[in-house]
Amino acid sequence: MNRRNYQKELDKIIQENESRSRVPRLFLHSCCAPCSSYVLEYLSRYFEITIFYYNPNISPGEEYEKRVREQKRLIRELSVHQQAALNQGKCDNFYPVHMVAGPYEPQRFYEMAKGLEQEPEGGTRCKKCYRLRLEEAARLAAEGGYDYFTTTLSISPLKNAQWLNEIGEELEAIYSVRHLPSDFKKRNGYQRSVELSKEYGLYRQDYCGCVFSREERACQTNRGKP
């Protein structure tokens, strides 16, 4: 079976929207500021974006709060830089970026992960975690009358873009709000996010966020010690 090119599908939607009289609104789930950096730089030219920061998987609470602060800071500083670029005639347009911080609900993640604690990173537990976060994004996007929803998660080389898009399409049918196809790691998106993280001095964590990924990361680190 041929694998779909989600980047080309996104290109087509952007092109179709250029003839619209109204700027489409995108409800964008974000896993962290570094992953959202390239996505915001890219998509804010074509959509009015609301970042939805909802990640009940993150542990501990202090880590969650740190990532929220970094997300807010990035949006503020990106807005300043984009306005400066507009004033200098370096680009044609950027649309506003807003933010909604969802509640921190770690109990929802642990309920979802029950029985899957021994699953490896990238397995069934991760897929269910994608679904948990994307479903909340789809529900709120529908309630808010947004044109599209999607997630920044596909920018990571460690995240399964096919799963993310399949889940998004399932939720589109349930909540009647369009899922925006994406594979943001394409066209050097991941590398650009690394560059932007350095430019803005963003905190880049060394584990996905959940307690299981943190433990796996610690084991990898300890194995590498002499």
C-alpha positions in Angstrom: 0.0 0.0 0.0 1.3 3.4 -0.9 2.0 5.8 2.0 0.1 9.0 1.8 2.1 12.3 1.5 0.4 14.4 4.2 2.6 17.4 3.3 1.2 17.5 -0.2 -2.3 17.2 1.1 -1.6 20.2 3.4 -0.2 22.1 0.4 -3.4 21.5 -1.5 -5.6 22.8 1.4 -3.5 25.9 1.8 -3.8 26.6 -1.9 -7.6 26.1 -1.9 -7.9 28.5 1.1 -6.2 31.3 -0.8 -9.4 32.0 -2.7 -11.5 32.3 0.5 -12.6 35.7 1.7 -12.1 34.8 5.3 -8.9 33.6 7.0 -9.4 30.0 8.2 -9.1 29.4 11.9 -6.9 26.5 13.2 -7.0 25.0 16.6 -3.5 23.6 17.0 -2.7 21.2 19.8 0.9 21.7 20.9 3.1 19.3 22.8 5.8 21.9 23.6 7.2 25.2 22.5 10.2 23.7 20.5 7.9 21.5 18.4 5.4 24.3 17.8 8.1 26.9 16.8 8.4 25.8 13.1 4.7 25.0 12.8 3.8 28.5 14.0 6.4 30.1 11.7 5.0 28.1 8.8 1.2 28.1 9.3 0.7 31.6 10.8 1.0 32.9 7.2 -2.1 31.0 6.2 -4.3 30.5 9.3 -5.3 32.4 12.4 -4.0 30.0 15.0 -5.0 29.2 18.5 -2.5 27.0 20.3 -4.1 24.5 22.6 -1.7 23.3 25.2 -3.2 20.1 26.6 -0.7 17.4 27.7 -1.9 15.4 30.8 0.9 12.9 30.1 3.6 15.2 31.3 5.3 14.4 34.6 6.1 15.8 37.1 3.9 18.8 37.6 6.9 21.1 37.7 7.9 20.0 34.2 4.3 20.7 33.0 4.4 24.2 34.3 7.8 24.8 32.8 6.6 23.8 29.4 3.5 26.0 29.6 5.7 29.0 30.5 8.0 28.3 27.5 5.0 28.0 25.2 3.6 31.4 26.3 7.0 33.0 26.0 7.5 31.7 22.5 4.2 33.1 21.3 5.0 36.5 22.8 8.5 36.7 21.3 7.4 35.2 17.9 4.7 37.8 17.6 7.3 40.6 18.2 9.7 39.1 15.6 6.9 38.6 13.0 5.7 42.2 13.4 9.3 43.4 13.0 9.6 41.3 9.8 6.4 42.8 8.5 7.5 46.4 9.2 10.8 45.7 7.4 9.0 44.3 4.4 10.6 40.9 4.8 7.3 39.0 4.4 3.8 39.6 3.2 1.7 38.6 6.2 1.3 36.8 9.5 -2.0 36.2 11.3 -2.4 36.4 15.1 -1.5 33.5 17.3 -3.6 33.0 20.5 -3.3 30.4 23.2 -5.6 28.3 25.3 -4.0 26.3 28.2 -6.0 23.2 29.0 -6.3 21.8 32.5 -3.5 19.6 33.8 -5.2 16.2 34.2 -2.5 13.5 34.9 -5.2 11.2 36.2 -6.7 10.9 32.8 -3.4 9.9 31.3 -2.8 7.2 34.0 -6.3 5.8 33.5 -5.6 5.6 29.8 -2.2 4.0 30.3 -3.5 1.3 32.8 -2.3 -2.1 31.7 0.1 -0.6 29.2 2.9 0.5 31.6 5.4 -2.0 30.1 4.8 -1.0 26.5 7.9 0.4 24.7 8.0 4.0 23.6 6.3 4.4 20.3 3.9 1.5 20.9 0.2 1.1 21.8 0.4 3.4 24.9 1.7 6.2 22.8 -1.0 5.8 20.2 -3.7 6.0 22.9 -2.0 9.1 24.3 -2.1 10.7 20.9 -5.8 9.9 20.8 -6.4 11.3 24.3 -4.9 14.7 23.4 -6.2 15.0 19.9 -9.8 14.1 20.9 -9.8 17.0 23.4 -8.5 19.3 20.7 -11.2 18.1 18.2 -14.0 18.5 20.8 -13.0 22.1 21.6 -12.4 23.0 18.0 -15.9 21.9 17.2 -17.3 23.8 20.1 -15.4 26.9 19.2 -16.4 26.9 15.5 -12.9 26.4 14.2 -12.3 25.4 10.6 -9.5 22.9 11.3 -7.7 21.2 14.1 -4.4 19.4 14.1 -1.3 18.8 16.3 2.4 19.7 16.3 3.3 16.1 17.3 4.1 15.0 13.7 7.2 17.2 13.7 9.1 14.7 15.8 11.0 12.0 14.1 10.0 9.7 17.0 6.2 10.3 16.5 4.1 8.2 14.0 2.6 10.7 11.5 0.4 8.0 10.0 -1.2 7.2 13.3 -1.7 10.9 14.1 -3.4 11.6 10.8 -5.5 8.4 11.0 -6.7 9.4 14.5 -7.4 13.0 13.3 -9.5 11.7 10.5 -11.5 9.5 12.8 -12.2 12.4 15.1 -13.1 14.6 12.1 -16.0 12.2 11.4 -17.1 12.2 15.1 -16.9 15.9 15.8 -17.6 17.4 12.4 -14.6 19.7 12.3 -11.9 19.2 9.6 -8.6 17.7 10.5 -5.6 19.4 8.9 -3.3 16.7 7.5 0.3 17.1 8.5 3.7 15.7 8.7 5.7 18.7 9.9 9.0 17.0 9.9 9.0 17.2 6.1 10.9 19.9 4.3 13.4 20.1 7.1 10.7 21.1 9.6 12.3 19.3 12.5 15.7 20.8 11.7 14.1 24.3 11.5 12.5 23.7 14.9 16.0 23.0 16.4 17.3 26.2 14.8 14.3 28.2 16.2 14.8 26.7 19.6 18.3 28.0 19.7 17.3 31.4 18.3 14.7 31.8 21.0 16.6 30.1 23.8 13.9 27.5 24.3 14.0 24.8 26.9 14.3 21.5 25.0 13.5 18.5 27.2 15.3 15.2 26.7 12.2 13.0 27.1 8.7 13.0 25.6 7.0 14.0 28.9 5.4 11.1 30.6 6.9 9.1 33.5 7.5 6.1 31.3 9.5 8.0 28.7 11.5 9.7 31.6 12.3 6.3 33.0 13.3 4.9 29.6 15.5 7.9 29.0 17.2 7.5 32.4 17.9 3.8 31.6 19.4 4.8 28.3 21.6 7.4 30.0 22.7 4.9 32.7 23.6 2.3 30.1 25.9 4.8 28.4 27.9 5.4 31.6 31.2 3.6 32.0 
